[in-house]
Amino acid sequence: MTAKEFYNKHVNKVIDMDFSPKGDVYQCVDLFKAFTKENYNTPDYTTGNSYASGLWIYRKQKPYYKYFIDGNVKNLQNGDWCIWGKCKVAPNTHVAMYYNGKFFGQNQFGVKKAKLDTISKDGIIGVLRPKMYVKQEKVDQILHVGSKVQLTGTYKVKDINVKENTAKINIAGKDYWISSVPLKEV
């Protein structure tokens, strides 16, 4: 599910995933738990310290962590989950999803429903980026070390390494060692 789809599904709703604490069940962590349940079918889990900050502090012990990488507050992208420690904007800690330059969270500024707000990044102790949102860098296969390429044409062998079963050929002014197994002598 994209960040946009998650936002559209839950905006202006209240979510309770864990029925706690009694008497005040709509917490910021419930929105994060909804995200992990809906995307990864994670089993129920606690924060580890009864605060949202535990989602970061104890992340490596939690069932959701294998689906995330540690992100960076200086490089946020839609879908990143930011966790605040105890600070001015989050006296009891907080977790919210970064979305379109703001933060989508539940129980923000005294409002229980999930909404989009501008929140200071000061106090963020960690960022969890879903692996499914990691942007894959395109690699030029010819220039990538270890890449496999198929060569067509006739090339002059400049050198042979019998032990490694490779041949050195020149392509566009650059020497390459290639496997000599599929080469045909002409």
Phi and psi in degrees as GROMACS dihedral restraints (atoms count N, CA, C in turn):
[ dihedral_restraints ]
;  ai    aj    ak    al  type     phi  dphi    fc
    3     4     5     6     1   -73.3    20    10
    4     5     6     7     1   164.6    20    10
    6     7     8     9     1   -59.7    20    10
    7     8     9    10     1   -40.2    20    10
    9    10    11    12     1   -62.8    20    10
   10    11    12    13     1   -44.3    20    10
   12    13    14    15     1   -63.4    20    10
   13    14    15    16     1   -41.7    20    10
   15    16    17    18     1   -64.5    20    10
   16    17    18    19     1   -44.8    20    10
   18    19    20    21     1   -58.2    20    10
   19    20    21    22     1   -52.0    20    10
   21    22    23    24     1   -60.7    20    10
   22    23    24    25     1   -34.3    20    10
   24    25    26    27     1   -70.6    20    10
   25    26    27    28     1   -34.9    20    10
   27    28    29    30     1  -112.1    20    10
   28    29    30    31     1    -7.1    20    10
   30    31    32    33     1   -60.7    20    10
   31    32    33    34     1   137.5    20    10
   33    34    35    36     1    65.8    20    10
   34    35    36    37     1    19.3    20    10
   36    37    38    39     1  -115.6    20    10
   37    38    39    40     1   160.8    20    10
   39    40    41    42     1  -112.2    20    10
   40    41    42    43     1   137.5    20    10
   42    43    44    45     1  -123.3    20    10
   43    44    45    46     1   135.3    20    10
   45    46    47    48     1  -128.7    20    10
   46    47    48    49     1   110.2    20    10
   48    49    50    51     1   -97.5    20    10
   49    50    51    52     1   -22.9    20    10
   51    52    53    54     1  -126.8    20    10
   52    53    54    55     1     2.1    20    10
   54    55    56    57     1    53.8    20    10
   55    56    57    58     1    35.1    20    10
   57    58    59    60     1  -146.4    20    10
   58    59    60    61     1   156.0    20    10
   60    61    62    63     1   -77.4    20    10
   61    62    63    64     1   159.1    20    10
   63    64    65    66     1   -59.7    20    10
   64    65    66    67     1   134.2    20    10
   66    67    68    69     1    87.8    20    10
   67    68    69    70     1   -12.7    20    10
   69    70    71    72     1  -152.8    20    10
   70    71    72    73     1    63.4    20    10
   72    73    74    75     1   -80.6    20    10
   73    74    75    76     1   -12.8    20    10
   75    76    77    78     1   -92.8    20    10
   76    77    78    79     1    93.6    20    10
   78    79    80    81     1  -112.1    20    10
   79    80    81    82     1   163.1    20    10
   81    82    83    84     1   -61.7    20    10
   82    83    84    85     1   -35.5    20    10
   84    85    86    87     1   -65.3    20    10
   85    86    87    88     1   -23.4    20    10
   87    88    89    90     1   -63.5    20    10
   88    89    90    91     1   -35.2    20    10
   90    91    92    93     1   -69.0    20    10
   91    92    93    94     1   -41.2    20    10
   93    94    95    96     1   -63.5    20    10
   94    95    96    97     1   -43.0    20    10
   96    97    98    99     1   -63.7    20    10
   97    98    99   100     1   -35.4    20    10
   99   100   101   102     1   -63.7    20    10
  100   101   102   103     1   -41.6    20    10
  102   103   104   105     1   -60.9    20    10
  103   104   105   106     1   -47.6    20    10
  105   106   107   108     1   -69.6    20    10
  106   107   108   109     1   -34.2    20    10
  108   109   110   111     1   -69.9    20    10
  109   110   111   112     1   -45.7    20    10
  111   112   113   114     1   -70.5    20    10
  112   113   114   115     1   -33.0    20    10
  114   115   116   117     1   -93.3    20    10
  115   116   117   118     1   -32.6    20    10
  117   118   119   120     1  -126.8    20    10
  118   119   120   121     1     0.2    20    10
  120   121   122   123     1    51.5    20    10
  121   122   123   124     1    44.0    20    10
  123   124   125   126     1   -70.1    20    10
  124   125   126   127     1   146.1    20    10
  126   127   128   129     1   -70.3    20    10
  127   128   129   130     1   164.1    20    10
  129   130   131   132     1   -60.5    20    10
  130   131   132   133     1   145.0    20    10
  132   133   134   135     1  -148.8    20    10
  133   134   135   136     1   157.9    20    10
  135   136   137   138     1   -98.6    20    10
  136   137   138   139     1   168.9    20    10
  138   139   140   141     1   -77.0    20    10
  139   140   141   142     1   -24.6    20    10
  141   142   143   144     1   104.6    20    10
  142   143   144   145     1   -21.9    20    10
  144   145   146   147     1  -140.7    20    10
  145   146   147   148     1    12.3    20    10
  147   148   149   150     1    69.8    20    10
  148   149   150   151     1    10.2    20    10
  150   151   152   153     1  -128.5    20    10
  151   152   153   154     1   158.8    20    10
  153   154   155   156     1   -59.5    20    10
  154   155   156   157     1   -30.3    20    10
  156   157   158   159     1   -57.7    20    10
  157   158   159   160     1   -27.1    20    10
  159   160   161   162     1   -63.7    20    10
  160   161   162   163     1   -25.0    20    10
  162   163   164   165     1   -61.1    20    10
  163   164   165   166     1   -30.5    20    10
  165   166   167   168     1   -91.1    20    10
  166   167   168   169     1   -48.6    20    10
  168   169   170   171     1   -59.2    20    10
  169   170   171   172     1   -42.4    20    10
  171   172   173   174     1  -107.0    20    10
  172   173   174   175     1    19.2    20    10
  174   175   176   177     1   -54.4    20    10
  175   176   177   178     1   -40.4    20    10
  177   178   179   180     1   -69.8    20    10
  178   179   180   181     1   -12.4    20    10
  180   181   182   183     1   -99.3    20    10
  181   182   183   184     1     0.1    20    10
  183   184   185   186     1  -100.8    20    10
  184   185   186   187     1   152.2    20    10
  186   187   188   189     1   -67.4    20    10
  187   188   189   190     1   -18.8    20    10
  189   190   191   192     1   -83.9    20    10
  190   191   192   193     1   -20.8    20    10
  192   193   194   195     1   -61.0    20    10
  193   194   195   196     1   -30.5    20    10
  195   196   197   198     1   -66.4    20    10
  196   197   198   199     1   -11.6    20    10
  198   199   200   201     1   -99.5    20    10
  199   200   201   202     1     4.0    20    10
  201   202   203   204     1  -128.3    20    10
  202   203   204   205     1   160.7    20    10
  204   205   206   207     1  -120.5    20    10
  205   206   207   208     1   158.1    20    10
  207   208   209   210     1   -74.0    20    10
  208   209   210   211     1   126.3    20    10
  210   211   212   213     1   -98.7    20    10
  211   212   213   214     1  -169.5    20    10
  213   214   215   216     1  -135.0    20    10
  214   215   216   217     1   129.5    20    10
  216   217   218   219     1   -62.1    20    10
  217   218   219   220     1   -22.6    20    10
  219   220   221   222     1   -82.3    20    10
  220   221   222   223     1    -7.0    20    10
  222   223   224   225     1  -136.1    20    10
  223   224   225   226     1    50.1    20    10
  225   226   227   228     1   -74.8    20    10
  226   227   228   229     1   145.9    20    10
  228   229   230   231     1  -136.6    20    10
  229   230   231   232     1   159.9    20    10
  231   232   233   234     1   -51.6    20    10
  232   233   234   235     1   133.3    20    10
  234   235   236   237     1    98.3    20    10
  235   236   237   238     1   -11.1    20    10
  237   238   239   240     1   -70.3    20    10
  238   239   240   241     1   137.7    20    10
  240   241   242   243     1  -101.3    20    10
  241   242   243   244     1   120.3    20    10
  243   244   245   246     1  -103.0    20    10
  244   245   246   247     1   138.4    20    10
  246   247   248   249     1  -120.6    20    10
  247   248   249   250     1   124.4    20    10
  249   250   251   252     1   -97.2    20    10
  250   251   252   253     1   140.8    20    10
  252   253   254   255     1   -83.5    20    10
  253   254   255   256     1  -176.1    20    10
  255   256   257   258     1   -64.3    20    10
  256   257   258   259     1   120.4    20    10
  258   259   260   261     1  -156.5    20    10
  259   260   261   262     1  -177.3    20    10
  261   262   263   264     1   -59.3    20    10
  262   263   264   265     1   -44.6    20    10
  264   265   266   267     1   -81.5    20    10
  265   266   267   268     1   -16.5    20    10
  267   268   269   270     1  -140.7    20    10
  268   269   270   271     1    75.9    20    10
  270   271   272   273     1   -58.2    20    10
  271   272   273   274     1   -25.9    20    10
  273   274   275   276     1  -114.8    20    10
  274   275   276   277     1    22.9    20    10
  276   277   278   279     1    73.5    20    10
  277   278   279   280     1   168.3    20    10
  279   280   281   282     1  -163.6    20    10
  280   281   282   283     1   157.0    20    10
  282   283   284   285     1  -137.9    20    10
  283   284   285   286     1   136.6    20    10
  285   286   287   288     1  -154.8    20    10
  286   287   288   289     1   156.6    20    10
  288   289   290   291     1   -93.3    20    10
  289   290   291   292     1   129.3    20    10
  291   292   293   294     1   -69.9    20    10
  292   293   294   295     1   128.7    20    10
  294   295   296   297     1  -152.3    20    10
  295   296   297   298     1   118.7    20    10
  297   298   299   300     1    51.4    20    10
  298   299   300   301     1    44.2    20    10
  300   301   302   303     1    82.3    20    10
  301   302   303   304     1     0.6    20    10
  303   304   305   306     1  -128.8    20    10
  304   305   306   307     1  -170.7    20    10
  306   307   308   309     1  -123.8    20    10
  307   308   309   310     1   126.2    20    10
  309   310   311   312     1   -97.6    20    10
  310   311   312   313     1   114.9    20    10
  312   313   314   315     1  -152.6    20    10
  313   314   315   316     1   170.4    20    10
  315   316   317   318     1  -111.0    20    10
  316   317   318   319     1   148.2    20    10
  318   319   320   321     1    61.3    20    10
  319   320   321   322     1    48.6    20    10
  321   322   323   324     1  -105.7    20    10
  322   323   324   325     1   130.6    20    10
  324   325   326   327     1    53.4    20    10
  325   326   327   328     1    38.9    20    10
  327   328   329   330     1    81.4    20    10
  328   329   330   331     1     2.0    20    10
  330   331   332   333     1  -103.0    20    10
  331   332   333   334     1   123.1    20    10
  333   334   335   336     1   -70.6    20    10
  334   335   336   337     1   -39.8    20    10
  336   337   338   339     1   -66.7    20    10
  337   338   339   340     1   153.8    20    10
  339   340   341   342     1   -72.1    20    10
  340   341   342   343     1   127.9    20    10
  342   343   344   345     1  -150.7    20    10
  343   344   345   346     1   168.8    20    10
  345   346   347   348     1  -100.7    20    10
  346   347   348   349     1   125.9    20    10
  348   349   350   351     1  -137.0    20    10
  349   350   351   352     1   156.6    20    10
  351   352   353   354     1   -85.4    20    10
  352   353   354   355     1   122.7    20    10
  354   355   356   357     1  -132.3    20    10
  355   356   357   358     1   139.7    20    10
  357   358   359   360     1   -62.6    20    10
  358   359   360   361     1   142.2    20    10
  360   361   362   363     1   -79.8    20    10
  361   362   363   364     1   -11.5    20    10
  363   364   365   366     1   -60.5    20    10
  364   365   366   367     1   131.2    20    10
  366   367   368   369     1    98.9    20    10
  367   368   369   370     1    -5.9    20    10
  369   370   371   372     1   -69.9    20    10
  370   371   372   373     1   124.5    20    10
  372   373   374   375     1  -100.0    20    10
  373   374   375   376     1   -13.6    20    10
  375   376   377   378     1  -170.2    20    10
  376   377   378   379     1   158.0    20    10
  378   379   380   381     1  -131.7    20    10
  379   380   381   382     1   128.6    20    10
  381   382   383   384     1  -109.0    20    10
  382   383   384   385     1   118.6    20    10
  384   385   386   387     1  -105.3    20    10
  385   386   387   388     1   121.2    20    10
  387   388   389   390     1   -58.9    20    10
  388   389   390   391     1   132.6    20    10
  390   391   392   393     1   -57.4    20    10
  391   392   393   394     1   -30.5    20    10
  393   394   395   396     1   -68.2    20    10
  394   395   396   397     1   -13.2    20    10
  396   397   398   399     1  -103.1    20    10
  397   398   399   400     1     2.9    20    10
  399   400   401   402     1   -71.5    20    10
  400   401   402   403     1   123.8    20    10
  402   403   404   405     1   -75.9    20    10
  403   404   405   406     1   124.2    20    10
  405   406   407   408     1   -84.0    20    10
  406   407   408   409     1   126.9    20    10
  408   409   410   411     1   -80.2    20    10
  409   410   411   412     1   130.4    20    10
  411   412   413   414     1   -76.4    20    10
  412   413   414   415     1   135.5    20    10
  414   415   416   417     1  -114.1    20    10
  415   416   417   418     1   133.2    20    10
  417   418   419   420     1   -71.3    20    10
  418   419   420   421     1   110.4    20    10
  420   421   422   423     1   -62.2    20    10
  421   422   423   424     1   -30.1    20    10
  423   424   425   426     1   -71.1    20    10
  424   425   426   427     1   -32.7    20    10
  426   427   428   429     1   -93.3    20    10
  427   428   429   430     1    -8.8    20    10
  429   430   431   432     1   -80.8    20    10
  430   431   432   433     1   126.0    20    10
  432   433   434   435     1   -64.2    20    10
  433   434   435   436     1   130.0    20    10
  435   436   437   438     1    88.2    20    10
  436   437   438   439     1    -0.4    20    10
  438   439   440   441     1   -73.2    20    10
  439   440   441   442     1   158.4    20    10
  441   442   443   444     1  -108.2    20    10
  442   443   444   445     1   130.1    20    10
  444   445   446   447     1  -129.9    20    10
  445   446   447   448     1   153.1    20    10
  447   448   449   450     1  -108.6    20    10
  448   449   450   451     1   125.7    20    10
  450   451   452   453     1  -104.0    20    10
  451   452   453   454     1   135.4    20    10
  453   454   455   456     1  -120.3    20    10
  454   455   456   457     1   144.8    20    10
  456   457   458   459     1   121.7    20    10
  457   458   459   460     1  -175.3    20    10
  459   460   461   462     1  -113.9    20    10
  460   461   462   463     1   129.8    20    10
  462   463   464   465     1  -128.2    20    10
  463   464   465   466     1   145.8    20    10
  465   466   467   468     1   -85.6    20    10
  466   467   468   469     1   127.9    20    10
  468   469   470   471     1   -77.8    20    10
  469   470   471   472     1   124.8    20    10
  471   472   473   474     1   -92.9    20    10
  472   473   474   475     1   -27.2    20    10
  474   475   476   477     1  -161.3    20    10
  475   476   477   478     1   158.0    20    10
  477   478   479   480     1  -131.5    20    10
  478   479   480   481     1   138.0    20    10
  480   481   482   483     1  -115.0    20    10
  481   482   483   484     1    99.2    20    10
  483   484   485   486     1   -63.8    20    10
  484   485   486   487     1   -41.9    20    10
  486   487   488   489     1   -60.4    20    10
  487   488   489   490     1   -41.7    20    10
  489   490   491   492     1   -91.0    20    10
  490   491   492   493     1    -7.5    20    10
  492   493   494   495     1    57.2    20    10
  493   494   495   496     1    46.7    20    10
  495   496   497   498     1  -127.0    20    10
  496   497   498   499     1   159.8    20    10
  498   499   500   501     1  -129.7    20    10
  499   500   501   502     1   144.0    20    10
  501   502   503   504     1   -96.5    20    10
  502   503   504   505     1   125.4    20    10
  504   505   506   507     1  -126.5    20    10
  505   506   507   508     1   162.7    20    10
  507   508   509   510     1  -113.3    20    10
  508   509   510   511     1   126.4    20    10
  510   511   512   513     1  -125.6    20    10
  511   512   513   514     1   120.5    20    10
  513   514   515   516     1    52.8    20    10
  514   515   516   517     1    40.9    20    10
  516   517   518   519     1    83.8    20    10
  517   518   519   520     1     5.6    20    10
  519   520   521   522     1  -123.9    20    10
  520   521   522   523     1   136.7    20    10
  522   523   524   525     1   -85.3    20    10
  523   524   525   526     1   139.7    20    10
  525   526   527   528     1  -134.3    20    10
  526   527   528   529     1   140.3    20    10
  528   529   530   531     1   -94.8    20    10
  529   530   531   532     1   123.9    20    10
  531   532   533   534     1  -128.1    20    10
  532   533   534   535     1   158.2    20    10
  534   535   536   537     1   -62.0    20    10
  535   536   537   538     1   135.4    20    10
  537   538   539   540     1   -93.3    20    10
  538   539   540   541     1     0.2    20    10
  540   541   542   543     1   -61.7    20    10
  541   542   543   544     1   -50.6    20    10
  543   544   545   546     1   -83.5    20    10
  544   545   546   547     1     0.3    20    10
  546   547   548   549     1   -75.6    20    10
  547   548   549   550     1   145.3    20    10
  549   550   551   552     1  -117.7    20    10
  550   551   552   553     1   126.7    20    10
  552   553   554   555     1   -75.7    20    10
  553   554   555   556     1   134.0    20    10
